[in-house]
Amino acid sequence: MATARLVLSSDDIPLPALLGIFFLLLALSAFFSGTETALMRVNRYKLRHRAREGHRGAQLAERLLSRPDRLLGLILFGNNLVNFFAAFIWTVLALRVGGMMGAVAGTILLTLIVLIVAEITPKTWAAAHPEKLALVASRIYHPLQRLLGPVVWSVNLIAGFLVRLTGTRPDRDEGQDLTVAELRTLVTESGGRIPNRRRQMLLAVLELEALTIEDIMTPRGEIEGIDLKEEWPEVVRQLRASSHSVLPCYRGHLDSVAGMLHVRKLFQANGSNGLNRRRLENFLETPHYVFEHTSLTRMFSDFRRGGGASSLVVDEYGDIQGLVSVQDLLHEISGGLIGDSSQEAEEDEVQPDGNGGWLVDAAANIRLLNRRMSWRLPTYGPKTLNGLILDKLGNIPQQGQCLELGGFPMEVLETSENAVDRVRVMQAKAPADPTPTATQTGI
């Protein structure tokens, strides 16, 4: 009995069928390429937020990305598999149409087709819409990872061994934690996603660790206090006129501090008519001292533990350099949103001159100027504009003297014996440079 053996060859498959298979494989290749870019580029923090809100696709994507080595093994296995099959089908087509020369020309054409259709185009689109594609792809890759688990596991086992030879642990997803500097950049470049006021507050909080009490304290020369050696009517007048809730009380000079006085509590307990010197002195509280180079985060912890509403700031020799309060800290944390008279004073420090420039009080804090005016004057070294000018010029400038700091031309308008009082700041000639330069003219 004769037997027949049927052998199916590539010549038996019609050309339209081969073309259909080829374009299907090309589409699968584009899918693998695009989803690889999308999953690797997707914002992990937005993904985590959506996963916590219960989005199924985000939960699956986060689970897949917890082991990027397994995910990449699955994607690359699938991508290379369909690419090799597509190359095989294309070779068959080229041989049937043009013979050996057709196969050579077809290889060049196939390279261009795969590069444009299956690589550049899907990856570019995925880079522009990573979240949209990642959430869809995760629903496909999750069951596919289970289906091809043994194959992917074997591939990852070999690849993981080779990776470990380089000293890398593929099971550790490192590099996703943001540093403070990176988080600051993220907030700064958030654009319209975060309102400007909230962005200022977030940036102020991120700067706390880098700032010290010296950066926000009221300087010694501007401290408002009560001299207990003054005549009693003058003491009462100062108490009633003061806008501060806590005042240092001293005898003769600030280095002889008798205590800190809570003005509101004093008047609530005694009234203005029943108040006398003895009752005032009995109301004084032991002053709290803090070192000028203490970080603001440490200061915040001290205040939370009951370190007092206000503290006197001292240097390494124990000399009083300034005063800092809870209001100063809140003003800094809020990015200038919280503050009473200090905020009004800050607004008075800069006034437009009518010619596109500004009239600036030289005692203004440089950081606050930068924050309010979006300038980039250097903040290392001197804390005030006066200090920065004196530090760069090396002497007390004359009225009318000009200089340039951080890209801003400046003119000294008013000076005293030992300080610059008022400065005109003109528009920057070029983008502000954080490295100051000083040029002298009009001497």
C-alpha positions, 0 to 999 in steps of 0.5 A: 500500500503506497503511502504519501508524505506531505511536506509543507514548504515555504513555496506553498504559502501564498505571498499575501499570507507571508506579507500578512504574517510579516506585518503582524510580527512588525506590529508586535515588534513595535509594541515590545519596543514602545512598551519597553520605553514607556515602562522604563520612562514612566514616572514612578511617583505618579504610578505609585499614587495611582496604584494607591488610588486603586488603579488596576493597571498602575498596580500591575505596572508597579509590581512588574517594575519592582523586578526590572530584570524580569520585566526586561527579560520578558520584553527582550525575549518577545522582541527578539523572537518576533524580530527573528521571525520577521527577518526569516519571513522577509528573507523568504519573500525576498528570495521568492521575488528576487532571488539571491540579489533580492535577499541582499537588497531586502536585508538593507530594506528590512533594516530601514523598515524595522528601524523606522516602524518598529523602533524609532516611531513607537519609542518616540511616541512612548516617550511622549506618552509613557503613563498611557502606554505603560498602564495598558502594557502592564495588563498584557505583560502580567499574564504573559510573564506567568505564561513564559515564566520558566523561559524568562527565568532561565534567561534571567538566571544566565543574564543575572550571573553575567551581570553579577560579574560586574558587581551589580545586583539586578534584584535591587532597584536602586537609584529611585530615592530622590535626594534633597537637591533632586527633589528641589529641582523637581519642585522648581520645574513643576511648572503650572502643576504646583501653584507658585505660592505652594511651590515657594513653601515647598522650596522653603521647607527643602532649604531648612537643612541647609540654612542656619539661625544666622540666616533668619535671625533679627540682627543685634542692631535691629533687636527691639528690647526694654532697657530696665534702667529707663524711667518707668513712663518710658518703659510703659510707652515702649511696652504699649508701642511694641508690635512684638509679643516677646521682648528681651529686657536688659539693664543698660545694654543688651549683653546684660539681659535680665530675661524675656518678657511676654508682653501680652501675658503681662498686660492680661495679668496686671492691666495697664493701670496696675503695672509697676516695675516690680511686677514687670521684673517678676514676670521675666522668664529665663532667656533661652540661648541658641548658637548662630550656626544651628540648623533650622531643622534643629531649631524647629525640634527645639521649639517643639520640645518647648524651647521658648517662643524666642531665643537669643542668638550667640556666637562662639564667644557667647556674645549676643548676635541676634534674636530668633522667634517661632514667627521667624521660623514659620515665616521661613517655612511658609516661604514668606506667607506667614509673618506680620510686621516682618513681611511688611518691612520686607515689602518696604525694602524694595521699591521701583525707581520708575526707570525699570530699576529698584531702590533697595534698602542695603540692610535687606536680607539677600535670600529674601531678595532672591526669593521675592525678586527672582534674583540670583545674588550669592548667598554664601558669606554675607547675609545682607546686601550691605555686607555683600557690597562691603565684602566685594569692594573691601571698603565703605563706598562713596555715594554714587559709586557703581558696581556689579553683583550677580549680573546686576549693575548697582549704584550706591545712593546713600552711605553712613560712616560704616555701612551702605544704606540705600542702593539702586539696582538696575536690570540685569544685562545678562542672566544672573551669574551666581559668582559675583563680580565687582567693578568700581566706577565714579570713585 
